Structures are given as structure tokens and as C-alpha cells.
Amino acid sequence: VQVPRSQCFLFDPAFSEQELAVLGELGLRVLPDNEEGKHRVHESATLFYMIHCGKALYNNLLWSNWSIGALSKMVIIGNSFKGIEERLLSRILERDYSYIAKVLKGTEEIAFPTHPQYMNTFNDTSIHWFPLQKLKEL
């Protein structure tokens, strides 16, 4: 994927001053505020790399982009939505994380391959995307 560095936006509340300086020198743009996962997709396809984020961040991201046009331009690398569904009671998923619950039928998900060396790191990581045809059926 060839994305201009000026179009790469990053945020992590744990970034140190040194990390922020290096990212700036690399030409990457660090979001100044914690959007709590509510970053909006605009015209172009957008990849969200959200490894080990809390369920509320995924829910907020889906909420802030809840349209066929925005969702169809998103790819999320992060915790498995299927795994979230399997581990939570459906009433809790629907009550506390309603946008994750709503989008499940509109999601394609492929799990990252497991590797013994990284079993505890990427064991629940998947790539998610939202095909237009599936979204139209929601």
C-alpha cells in the first residue's frame, strides 16, 4: 500500500515526547486530541490499526462512521468482532456495544494466522472490512 505519509494519521495516548518527535520527523501526522475512536472516514479508503483496543473504541468508530458510504471505505485490523460476539452475552453486546452488534452481519473477517512465538500477542487479531452488498442488507 502506497499512502503518502502526510495522509497517515496516528494516535496513541501512550506516545512519549520522543516518539512524537520521531513520528513528526518521519512526516506522519499525530492527531492532537484523543478522539476516543471517533475518527471519521472521508473520501478515501481508510485503514484503522487498532490492536488490543477496548470494545468501546471499536463501537465509537463504527458509530461515528455509521453509513454505507463510510463503512464500505473502512478496513479495521484489530480484535476479532466474532470473538467479541462469542465472549459476550448477546444482551450485553447489544446494550453496551450496539454498533458492533449491528455491523456483525455486514462484516467480512479473516483471522491473522497464529504463530507460536506471538500466540499471546496476536491470538485475537483479525482484518475486518464491510462489503457494500452486505451493508445494504443490514
C-alpha positions in Angstrom: 0.0 0.0 0.0 1.5 3.3 -1.0 0.0 6.0 1.1 1.6 9.4 1.3 3.0 10.0 4.8 1.1 13.2 5.0 -2.1 11.1 4.8 -1.1 8.8 7.7 -2.7 9.9 11.0 -1.7 8.3 14.3 -2.8 8.5 17.9 -1.8 6.6 21.0 -2.2 8.2 24.4 1.0 6.4 25.4 3.2 8.1 22.8 6.2 9.7 24.6 7.6 13.1 23.6 10.5 11.3 21.9 8.1 9.1 19.9 6.0 12.1 18.9 9.2 13.9 17.7 10.3 10.9 15.6 6.9 10.5 14.1 6.9 14.2 13.1 10.3 13.9 11.6 9.0 10.9 9.5 6.3 13.2 8.1 3.5 11.3 9.9 0.6 13.3 11.4 -0.2 12.7 15.0 -3.8 13.6 15.9 -3.6 16.3 18.6 -6.7 15.1 20.6 -7.9 11.8 21.8 -10.9 11.2 19.7 -11.8 8.1 21.7 -12.1 6.1 18.5 -14.5 8.6 16.8 -12.2 9.3 13.8 -14.3 9.9 10.7 -13.7 8.4 7.3 -13.8 11.0 4.5 -13.3 10.5 0.7 -10.6 7.8 0.6 -10.3 4.3 1.9 -9.1 4.2 5.5 -7.2 1.6 7.4 -7.6 1.6 11.2 -4.9 -0.3 13.0 -6.4 -0.9 16.5 -4.6 -3.9 18.0 -5.8 -4.7 21.6 -8.1 -1.7 21.8 -11.1 -1.8 24.1 -14.6 -2.7 22.7 -15.8 0.9 23.3 -13.3 2.3 20.8 -14.5 -0.1 18.1 -18.1 0.8 18.9 -17.3 4.5 18.8 -15.5 4.1 15.5 -18.5 2.3 14.0 -20.9 4.9 15.4 -19.0 7.8 14.0 -18.9 6.2 10.6 -22.4 4.7 10.5 -23.3 5.0 6.9 -22.9 2.6 3.9 -20.5 5.1 2.3 -18.2 5.4 5.2 -18.2 1.8 6.4 -17.6 0.5 2.9 -14.3 2.5 2.8 -13.0 1.1 6.1 -10.7 -1.7 7.0 -10.0 -2.5 10.6 -7.1 -4.5 11.9 -7.9 -5.3 15.5 -9.6 -7.5 17.9 -11.9 -10.1 16.3 -15.5 -9.0 16.2 -16.6 -12.7 16.0 -14.5 -13.2 19.2 -16.3 -10.3 20.9 -19.6 -11.8 19.9 -18.7 -15.2 21.2 -17.4 -13.9 24.6 -20.3 -11.6 25.5 -23.9 -12.4 26.3 -25.9 -11.1 23.3 -27.9 -8.7 25.6 -24.7 -7.1 26.9 -23.3 -6.8 23.4 -26.5 -5.2 22.1 -26.8 -2.9 25.2 -23.2 -1.7 25.6 -21.7 -2.2 22.1 -24.7 -1.8 19.8 -22.8 -0.8 16.7 -20.5 -3.8 16.9 -23.7 -5.9 17.3 -25.4 -4.2 14.3 -22.4 -4.5 12.0 -21.7 -8.2 12.5 -23.8 -9.3 9.6 -22.2 -6.7 7.4 -18.7 -7.7 8.2 -16.2 -9.9 6.4 -13.5 -11.0 8.9 -10.3 -13.0 8.4 -8.2 -14.0 11.5 -4.5 -13.4 11.4 -2.6 -16.7 11.3 -1.3 -17.8 14.6 2.4 -18.2 15.3 3.7 -19.9 18.4 6.2 -17.1 19.1 3.4 -14.5 19.1 0.5 -16.6 20.5 -0.3 -14.1 23.3 0.1 -11.0 21.1 -2.0 -11.6 18.0 -4.2 -14.5 19.1 -7.4 -12.5 18.7 -6.4 -10.2 15.8 -8.5 -10.1 12.6 -8.8 -8.0 9.5 -12.4 -6.6 9.1 -14.0 -5.0 6.1 -17.5 -4.1 5.2 -18.6 -5.1 1.6 -21.2 -2.8 0.1 -23.6 -5.6 -0.7 -23.6 -6.9 2.9 -24.1 -3.4 4.2 -27.1 -2.8 2.0 -28.7 -5.9 3.7 -28.4 -4.5 7.2 
